[in-house]
Amino acid sequence: MPGQTRAAYKARLATGAIAPDPAQARAMEALARVEMDLAARPAPGLFQKPRGVRGAYVWGPVGRGKSMLMDMFFEAAPVAAKSRRHFHEFMAEIHVLVGLWRGAGAAERRRRFGTARGDDPIPPVADVIAKGASLLCFDELEVTDIADAMILGRLFSALFDRGVTLVATSNRPPVDLYRDGVNRQLFLPVIDMLTARLEIVAVDGPRDYRVQRLRSAGTWFSPIDPDNRARFDALWLELLAGAEEGPGVVEVLGRREPFARASGGMLRASFAELCGRALGPEDFLAIAARFQTLFLEDAPRLSPERPNEARRLALLIDTLYEARARLVVLAADEPGALYPAGDQAFEFQRAVSRLEEMRSADWLGAVG
């Protein structure tokens, strides 16, 4: 039934789960409009294409509640075939499908795509996506890769032609997508298309709710005991703000690194997941590019016999620091006591210094 997005937002205001925010309210109204337009659109006739509605593009800095608003809308959207994806994961799927089309013979094309005609992969790929979902919701739409930039215009046009409705969140307005990219002039029609086909609304109020919560709760929890684990868990839930968590995937040089607990720009992972296995600089760079806030769980005291884990932890900290990311840690001890002696101890002191800076109120305010 229409109006559920608005009702869910008002219910959270009534309980005090969120505070009144004019910028959030404007974005909520845009999403509520999409919900009602979807509910009101006529069913396609026997020989008619399904008709999409004007979607929405909600942009603004991190911590303004975009993921929360998307959660409310996606839950309420009166569409059976709907899909919500992180944009980078979606584009990785598109490139896989394009590769399959180009590399497949006629029989394999018919099996996977329902047709074998033509050399252009975009129409059959768009058919596959449109058959799977008439509503596509993207978290964190961002374009930095030239391969994505060159394919998006034709892909989005094909999806719109097939009646697909798009709703997206992003940290930047459409006009800033693929800024300074190679051959950016070729991408400008995509920006025009997004502006024409989607309602653009900014959630750019001055209040960063995540920074406020991190400042009040702290970002370093030690030692690892029931009380600190409960505080760590509570902060994770508070920053989720009712959003659902689920698997997150990071694309690294053609590999897929899956993580079990992610939501929007937040990732929760254990020390063993990130530092206990052979991840390298490219992995941590991809994680820092994909997530703005990392909850690192169960960081132990490292003995001198564990220099590789100490080196990976230091590399992770350096990468997050350079990316201006936020870090919340559940650890066995204070930063300086995590690796006091061993082959990497001298180098580790740089990470200790950065950890101390990253937990400060000044740091949290600056990266917010």
C-alpha positions as CSV (number, residue, x, y, z in Angstrom):
1,M,0.0,0.0,0.0
2,P,1.4,3.4,-0.9
3,G,2.7,5.8,1.8
4,Q,4.7,3.2,3.7
5,T,8.0,5.1,3.2
6,R,6.6,8.2,4.8
7,A,4.9,6.2,7.6
8,A,8.2,4.4,8.4
9,Y,10.0,7.7,8.6
10,K,7.4,9.3,10.8
11,A,7.4,6.3,13.1
12,R,11.2,6.6,13.7
13,L,10.7,10.3,14.4
14,A,8.0,9.5,16.9
15,T,10.1,7.0,18.8
16,G,13.1,9.3,18.9
17,A,15.2,6.9,16.9
18,I,16.0,9.8,14.6
19,A,15.9,13.5,15.0
20,P,14.0,15.9,12.7
21,D,16.2,16.9,9.7
22,P,14.8,19.0,6.9
23,A,17.3,17.6,4.3
24,Q,16.3,14.0,5.2
25,A,12.7,14.9,5.1
26,R,13.1,16.3,1.5
27,A,14.8,13.1,0.4
28,M,12.1,11.0,2.1
29,E,9.4,12.9,0.2
30,A,11.2,12.2,-3.1
31,L,11.3,8.4,-2.3
32,A,7.7,8.4,-1.1
33,R,6.8,10.0,-4.5
34,V,8.6,7.1,-6.3
35,E,6.8,4.6,-4.1
36,M,3.4,6.1,-5.0
37,D,4.2,6.4,-8.7
38,L,5.1,2.8,-8.8
39,A,1.9,1.8,-7.0
40,A,-0.2,3.9,-9.5
41,R,1.4,2.9,-12.7
42,P,-0.9,0.7,-14.9
43,A,-0.1,-2.9,-15.6
44,P,1.4,-3.4,-19.1
45,G,-0.9,-4.9,-21.7
46,L,-0.2,-8.2,-23.4
47,F,1.9,-6.6,-26.1
48,Q,3.1,-3.5,-24.2
49,K,6.4,-2.9,-22.6
50,P,6.4,-2.3,-18.8
51,R,6.6,1.3,-18.0
52,G,9.1,2.7,-15.5
53,V,8.5,5.8,-13.4
54,R,10.8,8.7,-12.7
55,G,13.3,7.5,-10.1
56,A,15.4,9.3,-7.5
57,Y,19.1,10.1,-6.9
58,V,19.8,10.9,-3.2
59,W,23.2,12.3,-2.6
60,G,25.1,13.8,0.3
61,P,28.1,13.3,2.6
62,V,28.5,10.2,4.7
63,G,26.6,9.9,7.9
64,R,23.5,11.8,6.8
65,G,21.1,8.9,6.7
66,K,21.0,8.0,3.0
67,S,21.2,4.2,3.7
68,M,18.5,4.4,6.3
69,L,16.2,6.2,3.8
70,M,17.0,3.7,1.1
71,D,16.1,0.9,3.5
72,M,12.7,2.4,4.2
73,F,12.0,2.9,0.5
74,F,13.1,-0.5,-0.6
75,E,11.0,-2.3,2.0
76,A,8.0,-0.2,1.0
77,A,8.4,-0.3,-2.8
78,P,5.3,-2.1,-4.2
79,V,7.3,-4.1,-6.7
80,A,7.7,-7.8,-6.6
81,A,10.8,-7.9,-8.9
82,K,13.2,-5.5,-7.2
83,S,16.9,-5.6,-6.5
84,R,19.2,-3.6,-4.2
85,R,22.9,-3.7,-4.9
86,H,26.0,-1.8,-4.1
87,F,26.8,0.0,-7.4
88,H,30.3,-1.5,-7.7
89,E,29.0,-5.0,-7.3
90,F,26.3,-4.3,-9.9
91,M,28.9,-3.1,-12.4
92,A,31.1,-6.1,-11.7
93,E,28.1,-8.3,-12.6
94,I,27.6,-6.3,-15.8
95,H,31.2,-6.8,-16.9
96,V,30.9,-10.5,-16.3
97,L,27.7,-10.7,-18.4
98,V,29.4,-8.7,-21.2
99,G,32.3,-11.1,-21.1
100,L,30.0,-14.1,-21.2
101,W,28.2,-12.7,-24.3
102,R,31.4,-12.0,-26.1
103,G,33.0,-15.3,-25.4
104,A,30.0,-17.6,-25.8
105,G,28.9,-19.5,-28.9
106,A,25.4,-19.3,-30.3
107,A,24.1,-22.2,-28.2
108,E,25.5,-20.8,-24.9
109,R,24.2,-17.3,-25.8
110,R,20.7,-18.7,-26.3
111,R,20.9,-20.6,-23.0
112,R,22.1,-17.7,-20.9
113,F,20.5,-14.7,-22.7
114,G,17.6,-16.2,-24.7
115,T,19.0,-15.0,-28.0
116,A,22.2,-15.4,-30.0
117,R,21.8,-12.5,-32.5
118,G,24.1,-9.5,-32.9
119,D,27.5,-8.5,-31.8
120,D,26.4,-5.8,-29.3
121,P,26.3,-7.2,-25.7
122,I,24.3,-4.3,-24.2
123,P,20.8,-5.2,-25.3
124,P,20.9,-8.9,-24.2
125,V,22.6,-7.9,-20.9
126,A,19.9,-5.3,-20.3
127,D,17.3,-7.9,-21.0
128,V,18.7,-10.2,-18.3
129,I,18.8,-7.4,-15.8
130,A,15.3,-6.1,-16.6
131,K,13.8,-9.6,-16.4
132,G,15.3,-10.0,-13.0
133,A,14.1,-6.6,-11.6
134,S,11.9,-3.7,-12.7
135,L,13.2,-1.6,-9.8
136,L,16.9,-1.3,-9.3
137,C,18.2,0.4,-6.2
138,F,21.9,1.3,-6.0
139,D,23.8,2.1,-2.9
140,E,26.8,4.5,-3.3
141,L,26.7,5.1,-7.0
142,E,30.2,6.2,-7.9
143,V,32.0,6.2,-11.2
144,T,35.8,6.1,-11.2
145,D,36.6,3.4,-13.7
146,I,36.8,4.2,-17.4
147,A,35.3,0.8,-18.3
148,D,32.3,1.6,-16.2
149,A,32.1,5.2,-17.6
150,M,32.1,4.1,-21.2
151,I,29.3,1.5,-20.8
152,L,26.9,3.3,-18.5
153,G,25.2,5.6,-20.9
154,R,24.0,2.8,-23.2
155,L,23.3,0.5,-20.3
156,F,21.1,2.9,-18.5
157,S,19.3,3.9,-21.7
158,A,18.6,0.3,-22.5
159,L,17.3,-0.3,-18.9
160,F,15.0,2.8,-19.1
161,D,13.7,1.5,-22.5
162,R,12.8,-1.7,-20.8
163,G,10.7,0.0,-18.1
164,V,13.3,-0.3,-15.3
165,T,13.0,2.3,-12.5
166,L,16.3,3.5,-10.9
167,V,16.8,4.8,-7.4
168,A,20.3,5.5,-6.1
169,T,22.3,7.0,-3.3
170,S,25.6,8.6,-3.8
171,N,28.2,10.7,-1.9
172,R,28.3,13.2,-4.8
173,P,25.8,14.9,-7.2
174,P,25.6,13.7,-10.7
175,V,27.6,16.6,-12.1
176,D,30.6,15.4,-10.1
177,L,30.5,11.8,-11.2
178,Y,33.7,10.6,-13.0
179,R,35.2,14.0,-12.3
180,D,38.7,14.3,-13.9
181,G,38.3,10.9,-15.5
182,V,39.8,10.0,-18.8
183,N,37.7,11.2,-21.8
184,R,35.2,12.6,-19.3
185,Q,33.4,14.5,-22.1
186,L,32.1,11.1,-23.3
187,F,30.5,10.6,-19.9
188,L,28.6,13.9,-19.9
189,P,25.5,12.5,-21.7
190,V,25.2,10.0,-18.8
191,I,25.0,12.9,-16.4
192,D,22.3,14.6,-18.5
193,M,20.4,11.3,-18.6
194,L,20.5,10.9,-14.9
195,T,19.4,14.5,-14.3
196,A,16.5,14.1,-16.8
197,R,15.3,10.7,-15.7
198,L,15.8,10.9,-11.9
199,E,14.7,13.4,-9.2
200,I,18.0,14.8,-7.8
201,V,17.8,15.5,-4.0
202,A,20.6,16.4,-1.6
203,V,20.9,15.2,1.9
204,D,23.5,17.7,2.8
205,G,22.6,19.0,6.3
206,P,25.4,20.0,8.6
207,R,24.8,17.2,11.1
208,D,26.8,14.0,10.6
209,Y,25.0,11.6,12.9
210,R,27.7,8.9,12.8
211,V,30.4,11.4,13.9
212,Q,28.2,12.4,16.8
213,R,27.7,8.9,17.9
214,L,31.3,7.9,17.5
215,R,32.4,10.9,19.5
216,S,30.1,10.1,22.4
217,A,30.7,6.4,22.4
218,G,34.4,6.3,21.6
219,T,36.1,4.2,18.9
220,W,38.5,2.0,20.8
221,F,37.2,-0.7,23.1
222,S,39.7,-2.7,25.2
223,P,40.2,-5.2,26.7
224,I,38.0,-7.8,25.0
225,D,35.5,-8.6,27.7
226,P,31.7,-8.9,27.8
227,D,31.1,-5.3,28.6
228,N,33.3,-3.9,25.8
229,R,31.9,-6.4,23.4
230,A,28.4,-5.3,24.3
231,R,29.4,-1.6,23.8
232,F,31.1,-2.5,20.4
233,D,27.9,-4.3,19.3
234,A,25.7,-1.5,20.5
235,L,27.6,1.1,18.6
236,W,27.4,-1.0,15.4
237,L,23.7,-1.3,15.8
238,E,23.3,2.4,16.6
239,L,25.2,3.4,13.4
240,L,23.1,1.0,11.4
241,A,20.2,3.1,12.5
242,G,17.8,0.3,11.6
243,A,19.4,-0.5,8.3
244,E,19.8,-4.2,7.5
245,E,23.3,-5.7,7.3
246,G,24.3,-8.3,4.8
247,P,27.1,-9.6,2.7
248,G,29.5,-7.1,1.1
249,V,31.9,-7.9,-1.8
250,V,35.0,-6.0,-2.7
251,E,36.4,-6.3,-6.2
252,V,40.2,-6.6,-6.3
253,L,42.0,-7.0,-9.6
254,G,39.3,-9.3,-10.9
255,R,39.0,-11.2,-7.6
256,R,36.0,-11.0,-5.3
257,E,36.7,-10.7,-1.6
258,P,33.4,-11.4,0.3
259,F,32.6,-10.2,3.8
260,A,29.6,-11.4,5.8
261,R,28.7,-8.1,7.6
262,A,28.3,-4.8,5.7
263,S,25.7,-2.1,5.3
264,G,26.1,0.9,3.0
265,G,29.5,2.4,3.6
266,M,30.1,0.4,6.8
267,L,32.0,-2.9,7.1
268,R,32.4,-5.1,10.2
269,A,35.2,-7.7,10.0
270,S,37.4,-9.6,12.3
271,F,41.2,-9.3,12.7
272,A,41.5,-12.8,11.4
273,E,39.6,-11.9,8.2
274,L,41.7,-8.9,7.5
275,C,45.1,-9.6,8.9
276,G,45.2,-13.3,9.5
277,R,45.3,-14.2,5.8
278,A,47.4,-13.1,2.9
279,L,45.7,-9.8,2.0
280,G,47.9,-7.1,0.5
281,P,48.0,-3.4,-0.3
282,E,45.5,-3.7,-3.2
283,D,43.0,-5.4,-1.0
284,F,43.2,-2.8,1.7
285,L,43.0,0.0,-0.9
286,A,39.8,-1.6,-2.3
287,I,38.3,-1.9,1.2
288,A,39.1,1.7,2.0
289,A,37.6,2.9,-1.3
290,R,34.4,0.8,-0.7
291,F,33.8,1.6,3.0
292,Q,34.0,4.8,4.9
293,T,33.7,3.1,8.4
294,L,35.4,-0.1,9.4
295,F,34.5,-2.0,12.6
296,L,37.6,-4.2,13.4
297,E,36.8,-7.0,15.8
298,D,39.0,-9.0,18.1
299,A,42.4,-7.5,17.5
300,P,44.7,-9.5,19.7
301,R,48.1,-8.9,21.4
302,L,50.6,-10.1,18.9
303,S,53.7,-11.9,20.0
304,P,57.1,-11.5,18.2
305,E,56.4,-14.7,16.4
306,R,53.5,-13.0,14.4
307,P,55.3,-10.3,12.4
308,N,53.2,-10.9,9.2
309,E,50.0,-10.1,11.0
310,A,51.5,-7.1,12.6
311,R,52.7,-5.9,9.2
312,R,49.2,-6.4,7.7
313,L,47.6,-4.5,10.6
314,A,50.0,-1.6,10.1
315,L,49.3,-1.6,6.4
316,L,45.6,-1.6,7.0
317,I,45.8,1.3,9.4
318,D,48.0,3.3,7.0
319,T,45.6,2.7,4.2
320,L,42.5,3.7,6.2
321,Y,44.4,6.8,7.5
322,E,45.3,8.0,4.0
323,A,41.7,7.3,2.9
324,R,40.4,9.4,5.8
325,A,38.2,6.5,6.9
326,R,36.7,5.9,10.4
327,L,37.9,3.0,12.4
328,V,36.2,1.4,15.4
329,V,38.2,-1.4,17.2
330,L,37.5,-4.1,19.7
331,A,41.0,-5.0,20.9
332,A,42.9,-6.9,23.6
333,D,44.8,-3.8,24.7
334,E,45.6,-0.2,23.9
335,P,47.3,0.5,20.5
336,G,50.8,0.7,21.9
337,A,50.5,-2.7,23.5
338,L,49.3,-4.7,20.6
339,Y,52.7,-5.5,19.2
340,P,55.4,-4.2,21.5
341,A,58.3,-6.4,20.3
342,G,59.3,-8.3,17.2
343,D,60.8,-7.7,13.7
344,Q,58.1,-5.2,12.8
345,A,57.9,-3.4,16.1
346,F,59.7,-0.3,15.0
347,E,57.6,0.1,11.9
348,F,54.5,-0.7,13.9
349,Q,55.0,2.5,16.0
350,R,53.8,4.5,13.0
351,A,50.5,2.6,13.0
352,V,50.2,3.2,16.8
353,S,50.6,7.0,16.3
354,R,48.0,7.0,13.6
355,L,45.6,4.9,15.7
356,E,45.8,7.4,18.5
357,E,45.1,10.2,16.0
358,M,42.2,8.3,14.4
359,R,40.4,7.9,17.8
360,S,40.5,11.6,18.6
361,A,37.6,13.9,18.4
362,D,39.5,16.2,16.0
363,W,40.1,13.4,13.6
364,L,36.4,12.3,13.7
365,G,35.3,15.9,13.0
366,A,37.8,16.3,10.2
367,V,36.8,13.2,8.3
368,G,33.1,13.8,8.9
